[in-house]
Amino acid sequence: MAQPIPFRRIAVIGAGLIGGSFALSVRKAFRGIVTVGFDRADAAEKARLGGAFDQVTTEFDEAVRGADLVYVALPIAAAIAALPAIAGSADGHALVTDACSTKAVVCRIAQEHFSKGVRFLGGHPMAGKEHSGIEHADADLFRGAPYALIARETEGDPRVKSFAALVASIGARPVWTDADTHDWAVGIVSHLPQLVSVALARVVQDETDETGLPVTLSGHGLRDTLRLAGSPYGVWRDILLTNTENVSRALDRLTQAIDYLRKQLASKEIEQEFSSANQLYKLLRKENRD
């Protein structure tokens, strides 16, 4: 039985990895939704060839006009810059949501521009790849992933309820939270791991000598641990600029944990740290399977 269509026309602002994957996932889950992609000329041409969208345009107003849902899949700074224009162009019945990795700044700016009619809903899919671009878009990218929604679960606006239902339909798991709590949480579980990977890469590079050691002795463990090091700085620049305080706090906590491990290297107390780490790893694996 076909699912009811929550939105008839969806404008995706930013036809890259996230925007393209969102369009593909929606088209996979629903029939009858028209997806319109907006981007600069070179990216728009790639999107047209990729088949994620029914229509592709380089005209902003053309994309937004008539859309029931406007999905902003731009880097944080670009998304913030686009919000006033979206607020001015979107139809009064529309829901506007974003996919930015930090929420407090974005939601604060949105609050200044979205007041009547058009509703803004902060959002963040906890999904991605090391490589960006529409050519890496995947209809199953969001499947099994948490999807933060900056609102209360008891939200009465039917547009917000419809989007939450759409998120569930594409295989993601809605997580309701406020903007500040979101930014603290992702500082720990997303931004800190990225910087740990970058720091580890620096240590390995600095320690590698002219013979290639120790890299030539590395196995899958190092490669797996450094997976996040493949993410480009361009993806992370705005994240670090808009979540500096939370990321700094997370790094302080990591420094404390490393200092404790250093002091316990020759002590049996370190066994408890391994045990706790094992438990968390098993929990994460269980959640991923579920």
C-alpha positions as a printed NumPy array, in Angstrom:
array([[  0.   ,   0.   ,   0.   ],
       [  1.393,   3.38 ,  -1.049],
       [  2.241,   5.809,   1.721],
       [  0.332,   9.111,   1.882],
       [  2.358,  11.938,   0.367],
       [  3.375,  14.435,   3.07 ],
       [  4.57 ,  17.116,   0.622],
       [  3.695,  17.454,  -3.066],
       [  6.602,  19.626,  -4.169],
       [ 10.023,  19.692,  -2.483],
       [ 12.701,  22.25 ,  -3.276],
       [ 16.217,  21.147,  -2.356],
       [ 18.606,  24.077,  -2.018],
       [ 22.042,  22.589,  -2.551],
       [ 22.28 ,  19.595,  -4.877],
       [ 25.259,  17.902,  -3.253],
       [ 25.703,  14.719,  -1.229],
       [ 23.053,  15.468,   1.417],
       [ 20.603,  17.26 ,  -0.862],
       [ 20.925,  14.645,  -3.59 ],
       [ 20.619,  11.765,  -1.118],
       [ 17.536,  13.35 ,   0.438],
       [ 15.896,  13.715,  -2.98 ],
       [ 16.736,  10.129,  -3.934],
       [ 15.46 ,   8.754,  -0.62 ],
       [ 12.192,  10.677,  -0.919],
       [ 11.653,   9.504,  -4.485],
       [ 12.327,   5.94 ,  -3.358],
       [  9.815,   6.137,  -0.493],
       [  7.021,   8.051,  -2.231],
       [  5.44 ,   8.255,  -5.621],
       [  4.038,  11.534,  -6.852],
       [  6.388,  13.948,  -5.099],
       [  8.049,  16.48 ,  -7.406],
       [ 11.649,  17.242,  -6.398],
       [ 13.325,  20.417,  -7.614],
       [ 17.058,  20.9  ,  -7.131],
       [ 18.779,  24.291,  -6.973],
       [ 22.513,  24.907,  -7.251],
       [ 25.123,  26.836,  -9.196],
       [ 25.474,  25.977, -12.87 ],
       [ 28.222,  23.332, -12.692],
       [ 26.641,  21.492,  -9.757],
       [ 23.179,  21.8  , -11.319],
       [ 24.379,  20.081, -14.473],
       [ 25.778,  17.166, -12.443],
       [ 22.473,  16.953, -10.566],
       [ 20.542,  16.905, -13.829],
       [ 22.611,  13.984, -15.075],
       [ 22.419,  12.173, -11.725],
       [ 18.661,  11.693, -11.817],
       [ 17.964,  12.697,  -8.223],
       [ 15.552,  15.472,  -9.209],
       [ 12.538,  15.872, -11.468],
       [ 13.699,  19.41 , -12.211],
       [ 16.992,  21.252, -11.744],
       [ 17.407,  25.019, -11.863],
       [ 19.959,  27.729, -11.216],
       [ 17.149,  30.215, -10.489],
       [ 16.526,  30.468,  -6.754],
       [ 12.964,  31.843,  -6.938],
       [ 11.993,  29.225,  -9.492],
       [ 13.05 ,  26.447,  -7.117],
       [ 11.362,  27.816,  -3.994],
       [  8.146,  29.134,  -5.496],
       [  5.244,  26.723,  -4.969],
       [  7.198,  24.294,  -2.795],
       [  5.471,  22.726,   0.209],
       [  8.866,  21.804,   1.675],
       [ 12.131,  23.695,   1.232],
       [ 15.125,  21.553,   2.219],
       [ 18.303,  23.599,   2.737],
       [ 21.33 ,  21.368,   2.186],
       [ 24.067,  23.991,   2.105],
       [ 27.193,  24.545,   4.213],
       [ 26.364,  26.446,   7.399],
       [ 27.538,  29.892,   6.285],
       [ 25.797,  29.564,   2.919],
       [ 22.604,  28.316,   4.582],
       [ 22.565,  31.284,   6.966],
       [ 23.092,  33.673,   4.054],
       [ 20.225,  32.063,   2.114],
       [ 17.635,  32.143,   4.917],
       [ 16.399,  35.741,   4.352],
       [ 15.826,  35.076,   0.647],
       [ 14.039,  31.808,   1.379],
       [ 11.811,  33.516,   3.939],
       [ 10.911,  36.111,   1.325],
       [ 10.268,  33.672,  -1.521],
       [  8.616,  30.663,   0.133],
       [  4.836,  30.246,   0.013],
       [  3.043,  30.946,   3.278],
       [  2.043,  27.308,   3.774],
       [  5.592,  25.97 ,   3.336],
       [  7.858,  24.25 ,   5.827],
       [ 11.532,  25.204,   5.585],
       [ 14.116,  22.909,   7.149],
       [ 17.89 ,  22.668,   7.015],
       [ 20.469,  19.897,   7.296],
       [ 23.276,  21.896,   8.944],
       [ 25.562,  20.196,  11.445],
       [ 25.173,  22.904,  14.101],
       [ 21.867,  24.348,  15.14 ],
       [ 22.044,  27.198,  17.665],
       [ 23.329,  29.854,  15.265],
       [ 21.19 ,  28.688,  12.343],
       [ 17.995,  28.581,  14.403],
       [ 18.704,  31.988,  15.918],
       [ 19.106,  33.579,  12.479],
       [ 16.024,  31.76 ,  11.193],
       [ 13.969,  33.097,  14.077],
       [ 14.773,  36.621,  12.918],
       [ 13.369,  36.015,   9.441],
       [ 10.595,  33.422,   9.762],
       [  7.717,  34.899,  11.704],
       [  4.347,  34.472,   9.981],
       [  3.073,  31.725,   7.75 ],
       [  6.265,  29.978,   6.702],
       [  7.551,  27.627,   9.416],
       [ 11.246,  26.942,   9.973],
       [ 12.294,  23.625,  11.502],
       [ 15.931,  23.053,  12.354],
       [ 17.15 ,  19.614,  11.363],
       [ 20.329,  17.564,  11.178],
       [ 20.666,  14.082,   9.655],
       [ 23.539,  12.235,  11.344],
       [ 24.657,  10.718,   8.073],
       [ 27.33 ,  11.424,   5.523],
       [ 30.426,  10.21 ,   3.718],
       [ 34.047,  11.26 ,   3.498],
       [ 33.417,  12.471,  -0.055],
       [ 30.953,  15.208,  -0.979],
       [ 29.122,  15.898,  -4.247],
       [ 25.989,  14.692,  -5.999],
       [ 27.981,  11.853,  -7.597],
       [ 28.18 ,  10.225,  -4.145],
       [ 24.466,  10.631,  -3.354],
       [ 22.779,   7.513,  -1.988],
       [ 19.067,   6.821,  -1.55 ],
       [ 19.857,   4.791,   1.591],
       [ 22.227,   7.312,   3.186],
       [ 19.807,   8.172,   6.006],
       [ 18.648,   4.624,   6.694],
       [ 19.228,   3.691,  10.334],
       [ 20.669,   7.126,  11.17 ],
       [ 19.469,   9.492,  13.906],
       [ 17.863,  12.639,  12.521],
       [ 17.754,  15.596,  14.932],
       [ 14.64 ,  17.765,  14.831],
       [ 14.76 ,  21.029,  16.764],
       [ 11.265,  21.001,  18.22 ],
       [  9.17 ,  19.24 ,  20.834],
       [  7.782,  15.818,  19.979],
       [  4.381,  17.173,  21.027],
       [  4.67 ,  19.886,  18.357],
       [  1.196,  20.77 ,  17.095],
       [  2.114,  22.144,  13.66 ],
       [  0.996,  19.521,  11.12 ],
       [  3.873,  20.481,   8.815],
       [  6.395,  19.471,  11.464],
       [  4.531,  16.217,  12.084],
       [  4.516,  15.517,   8.34 ],
       [  8.25 ,  16.061,   8.093],
       [  8.914,  13.793,  11.068],
       [  6.828,  11.138,   9.325],
       [  8.824,  11.655,   6.126],
       [ 12.086,  11.266,   8.065],
       [ 10.852,   7.947,   9.434],
       [  9.704,   6.875,   5.961],
       [ 13.191,   7.28 ,   4.492],
       [ 14.562,   5.028,   7.226],
       [ 15.961,   7.618,   9.652],
       [ 15.134,   7.912,  13.356],
       [ 13.718,  11.28 ,  14.495],
       [ 15.379,  12.619,  17.665],
       [ 13.616,  15.621,  19.21 ],
       [ 15.823,  18.166,  20.974],
       [ 16.58 ,  21.87 ,  21.357],
       [ 19.365,  23.661,  19.514],
       [ 21.785,  24.115,  22.426],
       [ 21.457,  20.5  ,  23.564],
       [ 22.009,  19.339,  19.996],
       [ 25.222,  21.325,  19.637],
       [ 26.606,  20.004,  22.93 ],
       [ 25.763,  16.419,  21.935],
       [ 27.256,  16.51 ,  18.439],
       [ 30.329,  18.217,  19.878],
       [ 30.947,  14.972,  21.768],
       [ 29.819,  12.275,  19.34 ],
       [ 30.66 ,  13.867,  15.974],
       [ 32.98 ,  16.857,  16.134],
       [ 35.355,  15.4  ,  18.734],
       [ 35.894,  12.123,  16.813],
       [ 36.714,  14.145,  13.697],
       [ 39.387,  16.148,  15.506],
       [ 40.749,  13.014,  17.21 ],
       [ 41.202,  11.489,  13.755],
       [ 42.976,  14.626,  12.516],
       [ 45.241,  14.697,  15.589],
       [ 46.106,  11.005,  15.246],
       [ 46.968,  11.548,  11.578],
       [ 49.343,  14.334,  12.613],
       [ 51.096,  12.095,  15.159],
       [ 51.499,   9.269,  12.63 ],
       [ 52.821,  11.648,   9.961],
       [ 55.28 ,  13.293,  12.335],
       [ 56.582,   9.924,  13.571],
       [ 57.018,   8.416,  10.098],
       [ 60.664,   8.282,   9.048],
       [ 62.445,   8.027,   5.688],
       [ 61.957,   4.23 ,   5.604],
       [ 58.192,   4.609,   5.831],
       [ 57.939,   3.255,   9.348],
       [ 55.683,   3.111,  11.289],
       [ 53.101,   3.485,   8.476],
       [ 54.413,   0.436,   6.606],
       [ 53.585,  -1.684,   9.655],
       [ 50.035,  -0.368,   9.994],
       [ 46.996,  -2.562,   9.403],
       [ 43.255,  -2.19 ,   9.143],
       [ 43.02 ,  -0.809,  12.671],
       [ 44.81 ,   2.432,  11.806],
       [ 42.962,   2.812,   8.52 ],
       [ 39.591,   2.317,  10.202],
       [ 40.498,   4.717,  13.004],
       [ 41.58 ,   7.356,  10.483],
       [ 38.496,   7.075,   8.262],
       [ 37.258,  10.48 ,   9.394],
       [ 40.597,  12.027,   8.463],
       [ 39.435,  11.734,   4.859],
       [ 36.883,  14.522,   5.407],
       [ 37.982,  17.836,   3.848],
       [ 38.448,  20.98 ,   5.938],
       [ 35.864,  22.788,   3.796],
       [ 33.171,  20.581,   5.296],
       [ 34.31 ,  21.292,   8.855],
       [ 35.259,  24.971,   8.783],
       [ 31.771,  26.331,   9.497],
       [ 31.067,  23.584,  12.024],
       [ 34.085,  24.514,  14.127],
       [ 33.343,  28.231,  13.815],
       [ 29.749,  27.833,  14.992],
       [ 30.328,  25.267,  17.75 ],
       [ 33.679,  26.419,  19.124],
       [ 32.732,  26.412,  22.806],
       [ 31.287,  22.9  ,  22.797],
       [ 34.176,  21.496,  20.752],
       [ 36.72 ,  23.151,  23.045],
       [ 34.994,  21.63 ,  26.082],
       [ 35.   ,  18.205,  24.396],
       [ 38.735,  18.485,  23.71 ],
       [ 39.316,  19.4  ,  27.371],
       [ 37.452,  16.265,  28.451],
       [ 39.51 ,  14.157,  26.049],
       [ 42.727,  15.669,  27.4  ],
       [ 41.663,  14.703,  30.913],
       [ 40.9  ,  11.143,  29.788],
       [ 44.267,  10.806,  28.032],
       [ 46.11 ,  12.159,  31.057],
       [ 44.362,   9.58 ,  33.234],
       [ 45.311,   6.746,  30.868],
       [ 48.934,   7.927,  30.842],
       [ 49.052,   7.721,  34.633],
       [ 47.489,   4.249,  34.632],
       [ 49.644,   2.592,  31.934],
       [ 51.423,   0.36 ,  34.45 ],
       [ 48.415,  -0.08 ,  36.72 ],
       [ 45.642,  -2.665,  36.751],
       [ 43.207,   0.268,  36.982],
       [ 43.444,   0.653,  33.22 ],
       [ 41.54 ,  -2.613,  32.833],
       [ 38.367,  -0.835,  33.955],
       [ 38.812,   1.732,  31.189],
       [ 38.996,  -1.063,  28.614],
       [ 35.918,  -2.691,  30.14 ],
       [ 33.914,   0.534,  29.984],
       [ 35.03 ,   1.158,  26.413],
       [ 34.037,  -2.393,  25.433],
       [ 30.561,  -1.882,  26.885],
       [ 30.018,   1.34 ,  24.957],
       [ 31.224,  -0.281,  21.744],
       [ 28.801,  -3.194,  22.175],
       [ 25.966,  -0.764,  22.853],
       [ 26.699,   1.194,  19.687],
       [ 26.883,  -1.98 ,  17.62 ],
       [ 23.532,  -3.136,  19.039],
       [ 21.878,   0.193,  18.231],
       [ 23.246,   0.088,  14.681],
       [ 21.858,  -3.423,  14.185],
       [ 18.468,  -2.394,  15.56 ]])
